[in-house]
Amino acid sequence: MITIDDKFEISLLSPEDLIISKLIRFAQNDEEDIKHIIETGKVDKELLYNLAKDAISVGVGFQKRFVESNLDLVMEMF
C-alpha cells in the first residue's frame, strides 16, 4: 500500500495477483499481458502457482478446468 501525504492510500496488486486475475478470461491480450509481466522478472513462479491453485479451488463463476489449463500454459511461459 502506498500513502501520499496521508491523504490517499493506493493498493497495488502484486504481479502474481495480476496474472491470476487474467487467468479466468485469458483472451489474447490477457496472454500477452501475462507474458510481459513475467518478462519483468518480478514474478515468483512457485508463489504464482500456489496462489492460483488456491484461487481456483475456492473460485465461483468460472470453469475450473479452463482456468487450470490456462495456468498450465502460464507456467510454461517461464
N, C-alpha and C positions, 0 to 999 in steps of 0.2 A: 504494500500500500504506500502511496506517495501522498504527502501532505504539502500543500502550498500555502505558506503564510497562515497556517492554522485556519484557513477558510475553506479549502477544498480538499477532499480526500478522493484519490483516484485509485481504484483497484485494477490491477492488470492481471490478465491470465498468464499463467506460465506457458512456455512453448508446448509442453505436454498437454495441458488442458485445451489449448487452442487446436491442436491436432485432433484430440478426442472429439471436440465439438464439430469437426468437419467429417468425421468418420460416418456419421449417420446418413448424410446426403450423398457425399462422395461424388459430386459432379466433377467434370473435367477441371474446372477452376479450383475446386477443393483439393484435388490431387496435386495440381501444380503448386498451390499454396503450401501444402504439406511438404512437398519436395524442397521448396525454398526455405521453409522453417528448419528442416533437417540440415540443409546446407550451411546454416549459420553455425553449426557445431555446438549449439547450446541445448540440445535435446538429449536427455538421459534415456537411452533406449530401454533399459530394464525398467525404469520408473514409468515410462510411457506405457509399456506393455502391461505392467501390473495395474496401473490406474485404469487403463482401457478395459481390461478384463473385469475389474470391479464395476465399472460403469455399465458394461454390457450385462452383467449378472443382475443388476438392480433396475436397469432401464425399462421404460414403458413406452409403448407407442412406436416401436420400430421393429424390423425383422432382425432378430439377433444373429441369425446365420449370415445375413448380408453384411452386417457390421463386423462380425468376426472375420469374414473373408476380406473385408477392406483393411482390417487390422493386419492380417497376414501380408497383404500387399505392401502396406506401410513398413512393416518390419523388414521386408526385402529391399527397401529403399536405402537402408543404412549400409 
